[in-house]
């Protein structure tokens, strides 16, 4: 599970548990990007509950998405 909650104008709370597969990673990254829109110099709070390393397919998707971001 990967859950993103926007708290105020500059903070995201992220809850992670279990193992992410490729489909879950796509959904999680889309949610993260959507909820982080218009945040500058923001903060994130991570709550990691029984987290497992994502599947290889999920990691591949994450890296491919990172390469497309403008920092």
mmCIF file as Biopython writes it, N, C-alpha, C and O atoms, coordinates in Angstrom:
data_model
#
loop_
_atom_site.group_PDB
_atom_site.id
_atom_site.type_symbol
_atom_site.label_atom_id
_atom_site.label_alt_id
_atom_site.label_comp_id
_atom_site.label_asym_id
_atom_site.label_entity_id
_atom_site.label_seq_id
_atom_site.pdbx_PDB_ins_code
_atom_site.Cartn_x
_atom_site.Cartn_y
_atom_site.Cartn_z
_atom_site.occupancy
_atom_site.B_iso_or_equiv
_atom_site.auth_seq_id
_atom_site.auth_asym_id
_atom_site.pdbx_PDB_model_num
ATOM 1   N N  . UNK A ? 1  ? 0.838  -1.175 0.000   1.0 0.0 1  A 1 
ATOM 2   C CA . UNK A ? 1  ? 0.000  0.000  0.000   1.0 0.0 1  A 1 
ATOM 3   C C  . UNK A ? 1  ? 0.885  1.241  0.000   1.0 0.0 1  A 1 
ATOM 4   O O  . UNK A ? 1  ? 1.908  1.282  0.684   1.0 0.0 1  A 1 
ATOM 5   N N  . UNK A ? 2  ? 0.503  2.208  -0.738  1.0 0.0 2  A 1 
ATOM 6   C CA . UNK A ? 2  ? 1.194  3.494  -0.808  1.0 0.0 2  A 1 
ATOM 7   C C  . UNK A ? 2  ? 0.104  4.548  -0.827  1.0 0.0 2  A 1 
ATOM 8   O O  . UNK A ? 2  ? -0.658 4.642  -1.789  1.0 0.0 2  A 1 
ATOM 9   N N  . UNK A ? 3  ? 0.027  5.329  0.218   1.0 0.0 3  A 1 
ATOM 10  C CA . UNK A ? 3  ? -1.058 6.310  0.350   1.0 0.0 3  A 1 
ATOM 11  C C  . UNK A ? 3  ? -0.439 7.689  0.547   1.0 0.0 3  A 1 
ATOM 12  O O  . UNK A ? 3  ? 0.465  7.851  1.366   1.0 0.0 3  A 1 
ATOM 13  N N  . UNK A ? 4  ? -0.919 8.681  -0.196  1.0 0.0 4  A 1 
ATOM 14  C CA . UNK A ? 4  ? -0.425 10.054 -0.098  1.0 0.0 4  A 1 
ATOM 15  C C  . UNK A ? 4  ? -1.567 10.949 0.368   1.0 0.0 4  A 1 
ATOM 16  O O  . UNK A ? 4  ? -2.653 10.950 -0.213  1.0 0.0 4  A 1 
ATOM 17  N N  . UNK A ? 5  ? -1.302 11.708 1.421   1.0 0.0 5  A 1 
ATOM 18  C CA . UNK A ? 5  ? -2.304 12.624 1.972   1.0 0.0 5  A 1 
ATOM 19  C C  . UNK A ? 5  ? -1.696 14.018 2.000   1.0 0.0 5  A 1 
ATOM 20  O O  . UNK A ? 5  ? -0.634 14.230 2.585   1.0 0.0 5  A 1 
ATOM 21  N N  . UNK A ? 6  ? -2.373 14.964 1.367   1.0 0.0 6  A 1 
ATOM 22  C CA . UNK A ? 6  ? -1.877 16.341 1.381   1.0 0.0 6  A 1 
ATOM 23  C C  . UNK A ? 6  ? -2.329 17.015 2.668   1.0 0.0 6  A 1 
ATOM 24  O O  . UNK A ? 6  ? -3.519 17.047 2.983   1.0 0.0 6  A 1 
ATOM 25  N N  . UNK A ? 7  ? -1.369 17.551 3.406   1.0 0.0 7  A 1 
ATOM 26  C CA . UNK A ? 7  ? -1.638 18.237 4.678   1.0 0.0 7  A 1 
ATOM 27  C C  . UNK A ? 7  ? -1.236 19.693 4.522   1.0 0.0 7  A 1 
ATOM 28  O O  . UNK A ? 7  ? -0.053 20.022 4.613   1.0 0.0 7  A 1 
ATOM 29  N N  . UNK A ? 8  ? -2.176 20.544 4.295   1.0 0.0 8  A 1 
ATOM 30  C CA . UNK A ? 8  ? -1.884 21.959 4.154   1.0 0.0 8  A 1 
ATOM 31  C C  . UNK A ? 8  ? -1.287 22.300 2.808   1.0 0.0 8  A 1 
ATOM 32  O O  . UNK A ? 8  ? -1.397 21.538 1.847   1.0 0.0 8  A 1 
ATOM 33  N N  . UNK A ? 9  ? -0.652 23.461 2.754   1.0 0.0 9  A 1 
ATOM 34  C CA . UNK A ? 9  ? -0.132 23.992 1.487   1.0 0.0 9  A 1 
ATOM 35  C C  . UNK A ? 9  ? 1.229  23.422 1.100   1.0 0.0 9  A 1 
ATOM 36  O O  . UNK A ? 9  ? 1.603  23.468 -0.072  1.0 0.0 9  A 1 
ATOM 37  N N  . UNK A ? 10 ? 1.985  22.880 2.078   1.0 0.0 10 A 1 
ATOM 38  C CA . UNK A ? 10 ? 3.350  22.481 1.729   1.0 0.0 10 A 1 
ATOM 39  C C  . UNK A ? 10 ? 3.784  21.158 2.356   1.0 0.0 10 A 1 
ATOM 40  O O  . UNK A ? 10 ? 4.981  20.940 2.542   1.0 0.0 10 A 1 
ATOM 41  N N  . UNK A ? 11 ? 2.853  20.276 2.683   1.0 0.0 11 A 1 
ATOM 42  C CA . UNK A ? 11 ? 3.244  19.014 3.306   1.0 0.0 11 A 1 
ATOM 43  C C  . UNK A ? 11 ? 2.451  17.839 2.754   1.0 0.0 11 A 1 
ATOM 44  O O  . UNK A ? 11 ? 1.241  17.921 2.543   1.0 0.0 11 A 1 
ATOM 45  N N  . UNK A ? 12 ? 3.170  16.742 2.527   1.0 0.0 12 A 1 
ATOM 46  C CA . UNK A ? 12 ? 2.558  15.476 2.145   1.0 0.0 12 A 1 
ATOM 47  C C  . UNK A ? 12 ? 2.888  14.435 3.198   1.0 0.0 12 A 1 
ATOM 48  O O  . UNK A ? 12 ? 4.033  14.336 3.640   1.0 0.0 12 A 1 
ATOM 49  N N  . UNK A ? 13 ? 1.898  13.664 3.600   1.0 0.0 13 A 1 
ATOM 50  C CA . UNK A ? 13 ? 2.115  12.512 4.465   1.0 0.0 13 A 1 
ATOM 51  C C  . UNK A ? 13 ? 2.017  11.276 3.583   1.0 0.0 13 A 1 
ATOM 52  O O  . UNK A ? 13 ? 1.065  11.119 2.818   1.0 0.0 13 A 1 
ATOM 53  N N  . UNK A ? 14 ? 3.009  10.401 3.696   1.0 0.0 14 A 1 
ATOM 54  C CA . UNK A ? 14 ? 3.057  9.211  2.867   1.0 0.0 14 A 1 
ATOM 55  C C  . UNK A ? 14 ? 3.079  7.985  3.766   1.0 0.0 14 A 1 
ATOM 56  O O  . UNK A ? 14 ? 3.922  7.877  4.657   1.0 0.0 14 A 1 
ATOM 57  N N  . UNK A ? 15 ? 2.156  7.065  3.534   1.0 0.0 15 A 1 
ATOM 58  C CA . UNK A ? 15 ? 2.095  5.807  4.274   1.0 0.0 15 A 1 
ATOM 59  C C  . UNK A ? 15 ? 2.458  4.674  3.323   1.0 0.0 15 A 1 
ATOM 60  O O  . UNK A ? 15 ? 1.899  4.564  2.232   1.0 0.0 15 A 1 
ATOM 61  N N  . UNK A ? 16 ? 3.400  3.832  3.746   1.0 0.0 16 A 1 
ATOM 62  C CA . UNK A ? 16 ? 3.826  2.706  2.920   1.0 0.0 16 A 1 
ATOM 63  C C  . UNK A ? 16 ? 3.775  1.428  3.742   1.0 0.0 16 A 1 
ATOM 64  O O  . UNK A ? 16 ? 4.187  1.400  4.901   1.0 0.0 16 A 1 
ATOM 65  N N  . UNK A ? 17 ? 3.259  0.370  3.120   1.0 0.0 17 A 1 
ATOM 66  C CA . UNK A ? 17 ? 3.292  -0.946 3.754   1.0 0.0 17 A 1 
ATOM 67  C C  . UNK A ? 17 ? 3.193  -2.010 2.669   1.0 0.0 17 A 1 
ATOM 68  O O  . UNK A ? 17 ? 2.656  -1.771 1.587   1.0 0.0 17 A 1 
ATOM 69  N N  . UNK A ? 18 ? 3.714  -3.173 2.976   1.0 0.0 18 A 1 
ATOM 70  C CA . UNK A ? 18 ? 3.648  -4.272 2.031   1.0 0.0 18 A 1 
ATOM 71  C C  . UNK A ? 18 ? 4.628  -4.105 0.889   1.0 0.0 18 A 1 
ATOM 72  O O  . UNK A ? 18 ? 5.557  -3.302 0.971   1.0 0.0 18 A 1 
ATOM 73  N N  . UNK A ? 19 ? 4.421  -4.862 -0.172  1.0 0.0 19 A 1 
ATOM 74  C CA . UNK A ? 19 ? 5.312  -4.860 -1.326  1.0 0.0 19 A 1 
ATOM 75  C C  . UNK A ? 19 ? 4.585  -4.274 -2.532  1.0 0.0 19 A 1 
ATOM 76  O O  . UNK A ? 19 ? 3.446  -4.641 -2.819  1.0 0.0 19 A 1 
ATOM 77  N N  . UNK A ? 20 ? 5.249  -3.368 -3.232  1.0 0.0 20 A 1 
ATOM 78  C CA . UNK A ? 20 ? 4.664  -2.764 -4.426  1.0 0.0 20 A 1 
ATOM 79  C C  . UNK A ? 20 ? 5.077  -3.550 -5.664  1.0 0.0 20 A 1 
ATOM 80  O O  . UNK A ? 20 ? 6.249  -3.886 -5.831  1.0 0.0 20 A 1 
ATOM 81  N N  . UNK A ? 21 ? 4.110  -3.843 -6.530  1.0 0.0 21 A 1 
ATOM 82  C CA . UNK A ? 21 ? 4.434  -4.408 -7.836  1.0 0.0 21 A 1 
ATOM 83  C C  . UNK A ? 21 ? 4.385  -3.281 -8.866  1.0 0.0 21 A 1 
ATOM 84  O O  . UNK A ? 21 ? 4.158  -2.126 -8.505  1.0 0.0 21 A 1 
ATOM 85  N N  . UNK A ? 22 ? 4.590  -3.598 -10.114 1.0 0.0 22 A 1 
ATOM 86  C CA . UNK A ? 22 ? 4.655  -2.572 -11.166 1.0 0.0 22 A 1 
ATOM 87  C C  . UNK A ? 22 ? 3.367  -1.747 -11.239 1.0 0.0 22 A 1 
ATOM 88  O O  . UNK A ? 22 ? 3.421  -0.521 -11.329 1.0 0.0 22 A 1 
ATOM 89  N N  . UNK A ? 23 ? 2.233  -2.404 -11.203 1.0 0.0 23 A 1 
ATOM 90  C CA . UNK A ? 23 ? 0.949  -1.691 -11.287 1.0 0.0 23 A 1 
ATOM 91  C C  . UNK A ? 23 ? 0.756  -0.759 -10.096 1.0 0.0 23 A 1 
ATOM 92  O O  . UNK A ? 23 ? 0.313  0.378  -10.253 1.0 0.0 23 A 1 
ATOM 93  N N  . UNK A ? 24 ? 1.094  -1.252 -8.897  1.0 0.0 24 A 1 
ATOM 94  C CA . UNK A ? 24 ? 0.991  -0.425 -7.689  1.0 0.0 24 A 1 
ATOM 95  C C  . UNK A ? 24 ? 1.913  0.783  -7.767  1.0 0.0 24 A 1 
ATOM 96  O O  . UNK A ? 24 ? 1.543  1.875  -7.336  1.0 0.0 24 A 1 
ATOM 97  N N  . UNK A ? 25 ? 3.126  0.594  -8.320  1.0 0.0 25 A 1 
ATOM 98  C CA . UNK A ? 25 ? 4.093  1.682  -8.413  1.0 0.0 25 A 1 
ATOM 99  C C  . UNK A ? 25 ? 3.585  2.785  -9.336  1.0 0.0 25 A 1 
ATOM 100 O O  . UNK A ? 25 ? 3.748  3.968  -9.037  1.0 0.0 25 A 1 
ATOM 101 N N  . UNK A ? 26 ? 2.979  2.410  -10.442 1.0 0.0 26 A 1 
ATOM 102 C CA . UNK A ? 26 ? 2.419  3.407  -11.369 1.0 0.0 26 A 1 
ATOM 103 C C  . UNK A ? 26 ? 1.361  4.241  -10.660 1.0 0.0 26 A 1 
ATOM 104 O O  . UNK A ? 26 ? 1.362  5.468  -10.754 1.0 0.0 26 A 1 
ATOM 105 N N  . UNK A ? 27 ? 0.465  3.575  -9.956  1.0 0.0 27 A 1 
ATOM 106 C CA . UNK A ? 27 ? -0.595 4.271  -9.227  1.0 0.0 27 A 1 
ATOM 107 C C  . UNK A ? 27 ? -0.005 5.169  -8.143  1.0 0.0 27 A 1 
ATOM 108 O O  . UNK A ? 27 ? -0.430 6.313  -7.984  1.0 0.0 27 A 1 
ATOM 109 N N  . UNK A ? 28 ? 0.974  4.653  -7.396  1.0 0.0 28 A 1 
ATOM 110 C CA . UNK A ? 28 ? 1.589  5.412  -6.300  1.0 0.0 28 A 1 
ATOM 111 C C  . UNK A ? 28 ? 2.297  6.660  -6.822  1.0 0.0 28 A 1 
ATOM 112 O O  . UNK A ? 28 ? 2.142  7.740  -6.253  1.0 0.0 28 A 1 
ATOM 113 N N  . UNK A ? 29 ? 3.066  6.523  -7.892  1.0 0.0 29 A 1 
ATOM 114 C CA . UNK A ? 29 ? 3.788  7.678  -8.433  1.0 0.0 29 A 1 
ATOM 115 C C  . UNK A ? 29 ? 2.834  8.710  -9.014  1.0 0.0 29 A 1 
ATOM 116 O O  . UNK A ? 29 ? 3.056  9.912  -8.866  1.0 0.0 29 A 1 
ATOM 117 N N  . UNK A ? 30 ? 1.772  8.254  -9.676  1.0 0.0 30 A 1 
ATOM 118 C CA . UNK A ? 30 ? 0.769  9.188  -10.198 1.0 0.0 30 A 1 
ATOM 119 C C  . UNK A ? 30 ? 0.112  9.969  -9.062  1.0 0.0 30 A 1 
ATOM 120 O O  . UNK A ? 30 ? -0.107 11.175 -9.174  1.0 0.0 30 A 1 
ATOM 121 N N  . UNK A ? 31 ? -0.200 9.275  -7.972  1.0 0.0 31 A 1 
ATOM 122 C CA . UNK A ? 31 ? -0.821 9.934  -6.823  1.0 0.0 31 A 1 
ATOM 123 C C  . UNK A ? 31 ? 0.143  10.929 -6.180  1.0 0.0 31 A 1 
ATOM 124 O O  . UNK A ? 31 ? -0.254 12.031 -5.801  1.0 0.0 31 A 1 
ATOM 125 N N  . UNK A ? 32 ? 1.401  10.538 -6.060  1.0 0.0 32 A 1 
ATOM 126 C CA . UNK A ? 32 ? 2.406  11.425 -5.471  1.0 0.0 32 A 1 
ATOM 127 C C  . UNK A ? 32 ? 2.582  12.692 -6.308  1.0 0.0 32 A 1 
ATOM 128 O O  . UNK A ? 32 ? 2.598  13.796 -5.763  1.0 0.0 32 A 1 
ATOM 129 N N  . UNK A ? 33 ? 2.713  12.543 -7.608  1.0 0.0 33 A 1 
ATOM 130 C CA . UNK A ? 33 ? 2.871  13.700 -8.493  1.0 0.0 33 A 1 
ATOM 131 C C  . UNK A ? 33 ? 1.641  14.591 -8.444  1.0 0.0 33 A 1 
ATOM 132 O O  . UNK A ? 33 ? 1.760  15.815 -8.376  1.0 0.0 33 A 1 
ATOM 133 N N  . UNK A ? 34 ? 0.465  13.988 -8.477  1.0 0.0 34 A 1 
ATOM 134 C CA . UNK A ? 34 ? -0.784 14.753 -8.448  1.0 0.0 34 A 1 
ATOM 135 C C  . UNK A ? 34 ? -0.923 15.560 -7.158  1.0 0.0 34 A 1 
ATOM 136 O O  . UNK A ? 34 ? -1.250 16.746 -7.203  1.0 0.0 34 A 1 
ATOM 137 N N  . UNK A ? 35 ? -0.681 14.938 -6.031  1.0 0.0 35 A 1 
ATOM 138 C CA . UNK A ? 35 ? -0.865 15.620 -4.748  1.0 0.0 35 A 1 
ATOM 139 C C  . UNK A ? 35 ? 0.259  16.605 -4.439  1.0 0.0 35 A 1 
ATOM 140 O O  . UNK A ? 35 ? 0.082  17.501 -3.615  1.0 0.0 35 A 1 
ATOM 141 N N  . UNK A ? 36 ? 1.419  16.450 -5.092  1.0 0.0 36 A 1 
ATOM 142 C CA . UNK A ? 36 ? 2.546  17.361 -4.860  1.0 0.0 36 A 1 
ATOM 143 C C  . UNK A ? 36 ? 2.488  18.587 -5.770  1.0 0.0 36 A 1 
ATOM 144 O O  . UNK A ? 36 ? 3.332  19.477 -5.666  1.0 0.0 36 A 1 
ATOM 145 N N  . UNK A ? 37 ? 1.509  18.636 -6.650  1.0 0.0 37 A 1 
ATOM 146 C CA . UNK A ? 37 ? 1.403  19.753 -7.590  1.0 0.0 37 A 1 
ATOM 147 C C  . UNK A ? 37 ? 1.341  21.091 -6.850  1.0 0.0 37 A 1 
ATOM 148 O O  . UNK A ? 37 ? 0.598  21.245 -5.881  1.0 0.0 37 A 1 
ATOM 149 N N  . UNK A ? 38 ? 2.124  22.039 -7.318  1.0 0.0 38 A 1 
ATOM 150 C CA . UNK A ? 38 ? 2.195  23.405 -6.784  1.0 0.0 38 A 1 
ATOM 151 C C  . UNK A ? 38 ? 2.831  23.509 -5.399  1.0 0.0 38 A 1 
ATOM 152 O O  . UNK A ? 38 ? 2.725  24.556 -4.762  1.0 0.0 38 A 1 
ATOM 153 N N  . UNK A ? 39 ? 3.475  22.474 -4.926  1.0 0.0 39 A 1 
ATOM 154 C CA . UNK A ? 39 ? 4.217  22.562 -3.668  1.0 0.0 39 A 1 
ATOM 155 C C  . UNK A ? 39 ? 5.656  22.924 -3.987  1.0 0.0 39 A 1 
ATOM 156 O O  . UNK A ? 39 ? 6.300  22.278 -4.814  1.0 0.0 39 A 1 
ATOM 157 N N  . UNK A ? 40 ? 6.153  23.951 -3.332  1.0 0.0 40 A 1 
ATOM 158 C CA . UNK A ? 40 ? 7.556  24.339 -3.453  1.0 0.0 40 A 1 
ATOM 159 C C  . UNK A ? 40 ? 8.161  24.389 -2.060  1.0 0.0 40 A 1 
ATOM 160 O O  . UNK A ? 40 ? 7.538  24.895 -1.126  1.0 0.0 40 A 1 
ATOM 161 N N  . UNK A ? 41 ? 9.370  23.866 -1.918  1.0 0.0 41 A 1 
ATOM 162 C CA . UNK A ? 41 ? 10.047 23.826 -0.626  1.0 0.0 41 A 1 
ATOM 163 C C  . UNK A ? 41 ? 9.166  23.156 0.428   1.0 0.0 41 A 1 
ATOM 164 O O  . UNK A ? 41 ? 9.074  23.617 1.566   1.0 0.0 41 A 1 
ATOM 165 N N  . UNK A ? 42 ? 8.531  22.077 0.032   1.0 0.0 42 A 1 
ATOM 166 C CA . UNK A ? 42 ? 7.610  21.382 0.910   1.0 0.0 42 A 1 
ATOM 167 C C  . UNK A ? 42 ? 8.292  20.376 1.815   1.0 0.0 42 A 1 
ATOM 168 O O  . UNK A ? 42 ? 9.513  20.219 1.798   1.0 0.0 42 A 1 
ATOM 169 N N  . UNK A ? 43 ? 7.475  19.702 2.604   1.0 0.0 43 A 1 
ATOM 170 C CA . UNK A ? 43 ? 7.940  18.698 3.557   1.0 0.0 43 A 1 
ATOM 171 C C  . UNK A ? 43 ? 7.149  17.420 3.345   1.0 0.0 43 A 1 
ATOM 172 O O  . UNK A ? 43 ? 6.000  17.451 2.904   1.0 0.0 43 A 1 
ATOM 173 N N  . UNK A ? 44 ? 7.790  16.274 3.670   1.0 0.0 44 A 1 
ATOM 174 C CA . UNK A ? 44 ? 7.124  14.982 3.597   1.0 0.0 44 A 1 
ATOM 175 C C  . UNK A ? 44 ? 7.333  14.238 4.900   1.0 0.0 44 A 1 
ATOM 176 O O  . UNK A ? 44 ? 8.420  14.259 5.479   1.0 0.0 44 A 1 
ATOM 177 N N  . UNK A ? 45 ? 6.285  13.585 5.350   1.0 0.0 45 A 1 
ATOM 178 C CA . UNK A ? 45 ? 6.360  12.716 6.509   1.0 0.0 45 A 1 
ATOM 179 C C  . UNK A ? 45 ? 6.085  11.303 6.018   1.0 0.0 45 A 1 
ATOM 180 O O  . UNK A ? 45 ? 5.020  11.030 5.465   1.0 0.0 45 A 1 
ATOM 181 N N  . UNK A ? 46 ? 7.051  10.398 6.221   1.0 0.0 46 A 1 
ATOM 182 C CA . UNK A ? 46 ? 6.898  9.006  5.809   1.0 0.0 46 A 1 
ATOM 183 C C  . UNK A ? 46 ? 6.517  8.158  7.005   1.0 0.0 46 A 1 
ATOM 184 O O  . UNK A ? 46 ? 7.140  8.255  8.062   1.0 0.0 46 A 1 
ATOM 185 N N  . UNK A ? 47 ? 5.505  7.335  6.849   1.0 0.0 47 A 1 
ATOM 186 C CA . UNK A ? 47 ? 5.127  6.350  7.858   1.0 0.0 47 A 1 
ATOM 187 C C  . UNK A ? 47 ? 5.286  4.982  7.198   1.0 0.0 47 A 1 
ATOM 188 O O  . UNK A ? 47 ? 4.453  4.574  6.389   1.0 0.0 47 A 1 
ATOM 189 N N  . UNK A ? 48 ? 6.349  4.286  7.546   1.0 0.0 48 A 1 
ATOM 190 C CA . UNK A ? 48 ? 6.668  3.000  6.923   1.0 0.0 48 A 1 
ATOM 191 C C  . UNK A ? 48 ? 6.219  1.882  7.866   1.0 0.0 48 A 1 
ATOM 192 O O  . UNK A ? 48 ? 6.713  1.756  8.986   1.0 0.0 48 A 1 
ATOM 193 N N  . UNK A ? 49 ? 5.272  1.076  7.383   1.0 0.0 49 A 1 
ATOM 194 C CA . UNK A ? 49 ? 4.697  -0.002 8.180   1.0 0.0 49 A 1 
ATOM 195 C C  . UNK A ? 49 ? 4.934  -1.323 7.441   1.0 0.0 49 A 1 
ATOM 196 O O  . UNK A ? 49 ? 4.370  -1.546 6.371   1.0 0.0 49 A 1 
ATOM 197 N N  . UNK A ? 50 ? 5.758  -2.184 8.006   1.0 0.0 50 A 1 
ATOM 198 C CA . UNK A ? 50 ? 5.984  -3.504 7.411   1.0 0.0 50 A 1 
ATOM 199 C C  . UNK A ? 50 ? 6.274  -3.408 5.919   1.0 0.0 50 A 1 
ATOM 200 O O  . UNK A ? 50 ? 5.633  -4.078 5.110   1.0 0.0 50 A 1 
ATOM 201 N N  . UNK A ? 51 ? 7.236  -2.578 5.565   1.0 0.0 51 A 1 
ATOM 202 C CA . UNK A ? 51 ? 7.567  -2.319 4.167   1.0 0.0 51 A 1 
ATOM 203 C C  . UNK A ? 51 ? 8.502  -3.385 3.626   1.0 0.0 51 A 1 
ATOM 204 O O  . UNK A ? 51 ? 9.408  -3.827 4.332   1.0 0.0 51 A 1 
ATOM 205 N N  . UNK A ? 52 ? 8.298  -3.801 2.394   1.0 0.0 52 A 1 
ATOM 206 C CA . UNK A ? 52 ? 9.150  -4.766 1.700   1.0 0.0 52 A 1 
ATOM 207 C C  . UNK A ? 52 ? 9.717  -4.101 0.454   1.0 0.0 52 A 1 
ATOM 208 O O  . UNK A ? 52 ? 9.133  -3.156 -0.077  1.0 0.0 52 A 1 
ATOM 209 N N  . UNK A ? 53 ? 10.839 -4.591 -0.001  1.0 0.0 53 A 1 
ATOM 210 C CA . UNK A ? 53 ? 11.454 -4.058 -1.224  1.0 0.0 53 A 1 
ATOM 211 C C  . UNK A ? 53 ? 10.482 -4.263 -2.386  1.0 0.0 53 A 1 
ATOM 212 O O  . UNK A ? 53 ? 9.923  -5.348 -2.546  1.0 0.0 53 A 1 
ATOM 213 N N  . UNK A ? 54 ? 10.281 -3.216 -3.200  1.0 0.0 54 A 1 
ATOM 214 C CA . UNK A ? 54 ? 9.381  -3.358 -4.354  1.0 0.0 54 A 1 
ATOM 215 C C  . UNK A ? 54 ? 9.894  -4.413 -5.334  1.0 0.0 54 A 1 
ATOM 216 O O  . UNK A ? 54 ? 11.078 -4.749 -5.327  1.0 0.0 54 A 1 
ATOM 217 N N  . UNK A ? 55 ? 9.011  -4.926 -6.165  1.0 0.0 55 A 1 
ATOM 218 C CA . UNK A ? 55 ? 9.412  -5.894 -7.184  1.0 0.0 55 A 1 
ATOM 219 C C  . UNK A ? 55 ? 10.351 -5.217 -8.180  1.0 0.0 55 A 1 
ATOM 220 O O  . UNK A ? 55 ? 10.392 -3.989 -8.268  1.0 0.0 55 A 1 
ATOM 221 N N  . UNK A ? 56 ? 11.097 -6.014 -8.921  1.0 0.0 56 A 1 
ATOM 222 C CA . UNK A ? 56 ? 12.031 -5.482 -9.913  1.0 0.0 56 A 1 
ATOM 223 C C  . UNK A ? 56 ? 11.299 -4.647 -10.959 1.0 0.0 56 A 1 
ATOM 224 O O  . UNK A ? 56 ? 11.798 -3.601 -11.375 1.0 0.0 56 A 1 
ATOM 225 N N  . UNK A ? 57 ? 10.127 -5.095 -11.384 1.0 0.0 57 A 1 
ATOM 226 C CA . UNK A ? 57 ? 9.323  -4.323 -12.346 1.0 0.0 57 A 1 
ATOM 227 C C  . UNK A ? 57 ? 8.939  -2.965 -11.773 1.0 0.0 57 A 1 
ATOM 228 O O  . UNK A ? 57 ? 8.961  -1.965 -12.491 1.0 0.0 57 A 1 
ATOM 229 N N  . UNK A ? 58 ? 8.587  -2.914 -10.492 1.0 0.0 58 A 1 
ATOM 230 C CA . UNK A ? 58 ? 8.207  -1.652 -9.851  1.0 0.0 58 A 1 
ATOM 231 C C  . UNK A ? 58 ? 9.398  -0.707 -9.775  1.0 0.0 58 A 1 
ATOM 232 O O  . UNK A ? 58 ? 9.248  0.493  -10.005 1.0 0.0 58 A 1 
ATOM 233 N N  . UNK A ? 59 ? 10.571 -1.226 -9.459  1.0 0.0 59 A 1 
ATOM 234 C CA . UNK A ? 59 ? 11.783 -0.391 -9.401  1.0 0.0 59 A 1 
ATOM 235 C C  . UNK A ? 59 ? 12.119 0.153  -10.778 1.0 0.0 59 A 1 
ATOM 236 O O  . UNK A ? 59 ? 12.508 1.314  -10.906 1.0 0.0 59 A 1 
ATOM 237 N N  . UNK A ? 60 ? 11.974 -0.667 -11.809 1.0 0.0 60 A 1 
ATOM 238 C CA . UNK A ? 60 ? 12.225 -0.222 -13.186 1.0 0.0 60 A 1 
ATOM 239 C C  . UNK A ? 60 ? 11.305 0.937  -13.555 1.0 0.0 60 A 1 
ATOM 240 O O  . UNK A ? 60 ? 11.749 1.914  -14.158 1.0 0.0 60 A 1 
ATOM 241 N N  . UNK A ? 61 ? 10.037 0.835  -13.198 1.0 0.0 61 A 1 
ATOM 242 C CA . UNK A ? 61 ? 9.080  1.910  -13.480 1.0 0.0 61 A 1 
ATOM 243 C C  . UNK A ? 61 ? 9.460  3.170  -12.724 1.0 0.0 61 A 1 
ATOM 244 O O  . UNK A ? 61 ? 9.399  4.268  -13.278 1.0 0.0 61 A 1 
ATOM 245 N N  . UNK A ? 62 ? 9.853  3.025  -11.459 1.0 0.0 62 A 1 
ATOM 246 C CA . UNK A ? 62 ? 10.236 4.194  -10.662 1.0 0.0 62 A 1 
ATOM 247 C C  . UNK A ? 62 ? 11.422 4.913  -11.293 1.0 0.0 62 A 1 
ATOM 248 O O  . UNK A ? 62 ? 11.397 6.136  -11.432 1.0 0.0 62 A 1 
ATOM 249 N N  . UNK A ? 63 ? 12.453 4.177  -11.674 1.0 0.0 63 A 1 
ATOM 250 C CA . UNK A ? 63 ? 13.620 4.813  -12.287 1.0 0.0 63 A 1 
ATOM 251 C C  . UNK A ? 63 ? 13.280 5.447  -13.635 1.0 0.0 63 A 1 
ATOM 252 O O  . UNK A ? 63 ? 13.800 6.514  -13.963 1.0 0.0 63 A 1 
ATOM 253 N N  . UNK A ? 64 ? 12.424 4.810  -14.409 1.0 0.0 64 A 1 
ATOM 254 C CA . UNK A ? 64 ? 12.064 5.394  -15.706 1.0 0.0 64 A 1 
ATOM 255 C C  . UNK A ? 64 ? 11.297 6.695  -15.523 1.0 0.0 64 A 1 
ATOM 256 O O  . UNK A ? 64 ? 11.453 7.620  -16.321 1.0 0.0 64 A 1 
ATOM 257 N N  . UNK A ? 65 ? 10.477 6.780  -14.492 1.0 0.0 65 A 1 
ATOM 258 C CA . UNK A ? 65 ? 9.737  8.016  -14.219 1.0 0.0 65 A 1 
ATOM 259 C C  . UNK A ? 65 ? 10.660 9.106  -13.694 1.0 0.0 65 A 1 
ATOM 260 O O  . UNK A ? 65 ? 10.486 10.279 -14.025 1.0 0.0 65 A 1 
ATOM 261 N N  . UNK A ? 66 ? 11.649 8.725  -12.872 1.0 0.0 66 A 1 
ATOM 262 C CA . UNK A ? 66 ? 12.587 9.715  -12.324 1.0 0.0 66 A 1 
ATOM 263 C C  . UNK A ? 66 ? 13.388 10.378 -13.441 1.0 0.0 66 A 1 
ATOM 264 O O  . UNK A ? 66 ? 13.698 11.567 -13.358 1.0 0.0 66 A 1 
ATOM 265 N N  . UNK A ? 67 ? 13.722 9.629  -14.474 1.0 0.0 67 A 1 
ATOM 266 C CA . UNK A ? 67 ? 14.504 10.185 -15.568 1.0 0.0 67 A 1 
ATOM 267 C C  . UNK A ? 67 ? 13.744 11.247 -16.355 1.0 0.0 67 A 1 
ATOM 268 O O  . UNK A ? 67 ? 14.352 12.054 -17.058 1.0 0.0 67 A 1 
ATOM 269 N N  . UNK A ? 68 ? 12.422 11.249 -16.239 1.0 0.0 68 A 1 
ATOM 270 C CA . UNK A ? 68 ? 11.590 12.205 -16.973 1.0 0.0 68 A 1 
ATOM 271 C C  . UNK A ? 68 ? 11.326 13.484 -16.193 1.0 0.0 68 A 1 
ATOM 272 O O  . UNK A ? 68 ? 10.769 14.429 -16.751 1.0 0.0 68 A 1 
ATOM 273 N N  . UNK A ? 69 ? 11.710 13.546 -14.914 1.0 0.0 69 A 1 
ATOM 274 C CA . UNK A ? 69 ? 11.423 14.705 -14.085 1.0 0.0 69 A 1 
ATOM 275 C C  . UNK A ? 69 ? 12.451 15.802 -14.285 1.0 0.0 69 A 1 
ATOM 276 O O  . UNK A ? 69 ? 13.634 15.532 -14.496 1.0 0.0 69 A 1 
ATOM 277 N N  . UNK A ? 70 ? 11.987 17.044 -14.217 1.0 0.0 70 A 1 
ATOM 278 C CA . UNK A ? 70 ? 12.872 18.209 -14.261 1.0 0.0 70 A 1 
ATOM 279 C C  . UNK A ? 70 ? 13.086 18.684 -12.835 1.0 0.0 70 A 1 
ATOM 280 O O  . UNK A ? 70 ? 12.134 19.038 -12.138 1.0 0.0 70 A 1 
ATOM 281 N N  . UNK A ? 71 ? 14.333 18.690 -12.407 1.0 0.0 71 A 1 
ATOM 282 C CA . UNK A ? 71 ? 14.640 19.138 -11.046 1.0 0.0 71 A 1 
ATOM 283 C C  . UNK A ? 71 ? 15.137 20.554 -11.067 1.0 0.0 71 A 1 
ATOM 284 O O  . UNK A ? 71 ? 15.450 21.114 -10.017 1.0 0.0 71 A 1 
#
